[in-house]
Amino acid sequence: MGFVRHREIQRLGPNMIIRPNAGALDRDEVDVDEPGERRRRMVVVGALGMLGHRVADVARVHGWDVVAIDRPEIDITDLHGTTLTLERLSPTVVVNCAAFTDVDGAEEQEDAALAVNGAGAGNLARATAALGVRIVHVSTDYVLPGDATEPYAEDAVPGPTNAYGRTKLVGEQEVAEHNPDHLICRTAWLFGAGGPNFIDTMVRLADDRDEVTVVDDQTGSPTWTGHLAPALVRAAGSDARGIAHTVGAGQVTWRGLAAETFTLIGSDTVATPVTSDAFPRPAPRPAWSVLASTRSDVPRLPDWREGVKAHLAEVGRLREAA
Ligand SMILES: NC(=O)c1ccc[n+]([C@@H]2O[C@H](COP(=O)([O-])OP(=O)(O)OC[C@H]3O[C@@H](n4cnc5c(N)ncnc54)[C@H](OP(=O)(O)O)[C@@H]3O)[C@@H](O)[C@H]2O)c1
């Protein structure tokens, strides 16, 4: 399956609903007023994003009636518009994959990030609660302080170290406050088709260079969208509530992740370790982003290495013997 990010869809009119579909795009005007219509309908918000388009595709395969929307069909910073849109679409569940995801940009534009990640998430929670429907909201490891040495379980005390993390934490609090039927799924170090990601960057660099320097003092839980999306879809159809950690199992540093990628594509490029000081960035990154999935009522994800392998196979870069 090939996944493409279809930006041109944003030129459609405000009444058009988008349905990204395994690399091709169907443009359907959904007749939400169909009489007697009471199928299980999932509205995926942020469906042009790296995770959102995959969730929509997986949910459709799993038999959901999927309505996939992004800007400009919905602007979650607008409570009134968000409420009207969801009323019109009449979902059974809403999965929120929309976010302001520019981690460094959020340092300078914290208000803009907060409008989407904090208030926007809260607007979706209010609108779904008013309709009496469930919300599954995607959050991040960056809400945690990142100074631990053991994996963070769901009951760890938050303490974001950067602006993006602060805004995402507000989003978690808003969702929990305004819709009791919520599940907040924290994920981390996401990669997958249809969005810029670390693995694809390493593949590109390996094509040009013999050596790449990569930070080795940040450890995390790399997560493939192809593993996360089915877990979110299953969780959407369950009764699980509260906070769940949904990340690839295991842990690795960025350098280790680069080295594994080079091995799996059959490249001789060397991943040389450096400390974070070598790459100063506007937003501080937590040193420890390893999350433990401790809940038995929310699907656990396979090992991160399986995710890297599957992603490289999907984009046609896995070497045959790997
Ligand atoms: N990527 C990671 O490494 C990572 C790690 C941990 C957690 N997460 C979380 O995982 C989720 C999905 O991330 P992703 O990487 O798939 O994000 P993404 O590719 O940046 O997609 C996010 C989508 O949300 C849309 N959006 C932004 N503001 C909106 C608004 N006001 N109303 C409606 N839609 C809006 C974006 O549109 P525009 O492009 O037009 O802004 C984009 O299509 C997010 O909650 C993120 O915080 C991601």
The ligand as a Gaussian input file, in Angstrom:
#p B3LYP/6-31G(d) Opt

LIG

0 1
 N        5.005000      12.873000      15.142000
 C        5.466000      12.427000      16.313000
 O        6.632000      12.053000      16.479000
 C        4.524000      12.359000      17.517000
 C        5.033000      11.888000      18.730000
 C        4.163000      11.813000      19.830000
 C        2.843000      12.187000      19.694000
 N        2.376000      12.662000      18.514000
 C        0.969000      13.053000      18.418000
 O        0.352000      12.227000      17.448000
 C       -0.711000      12.946000      16.819000
 C       -0.547000      12.871000      15.305000
 O        0.724000      13.416000      14.956000
 P        1.202000      13.481000      13.423000
 O        2.688000      13.427000      13.436000
 O        0.414000      12.542000      12.589000
 O        0.774000      15.003000      13.080000
 P        0.736000      15.731000      11.677000
 O        1.257000      14.863000      10.588000
 O        1.359000      17.082000      11.893000
 O       -0.834000      15.924000      11.446000
 C       -1.603000      16.767000      12.241000
 C       -2.769000      17.240000      11.390000
 O       -3.596000      18.091000      12.197000
 C       -3.993000      19.197000      11.382000
 N       -4.373000      20.360000      12.173000
 C       -3.556000      21.269000      12.737000
 N       -4.282000      22.242000      13.308000
 C       -5.593000      21.938000      13.105000
 C       -6.823000      22.593000      13.444000
 N       -6.837000      23.753000      14.090000
 N       -7.977000      21.989000      13.085000
 C       -7.959000      20.825000      12.404000
 N       -6.831000      20.178000      12.044000
 C       -5.659000      20.737000      12.377000
 C       -2.743000      19.472000      10.570000
 O       -3.024000      20.310000       9.476000
 P       -1.866000      21.334000       8.996000
 O       -0.760000      20.499000       8.451000
 O       -2.589000      22.159000       7.983000
 O       -1.437000      22.112000      10.202000
 C       -2.328000      18.059000      10.170000
 O       -2.978000      17.619000       9.005000
 C       -0.659000      14.360000      17.411000
 O       -1.565000      14.444000      18.477000
 C        0.752000      14.477000      17.958000
 O        0.817000      15.399000      19.025000
 C        3.185000      12.743000      17.412000

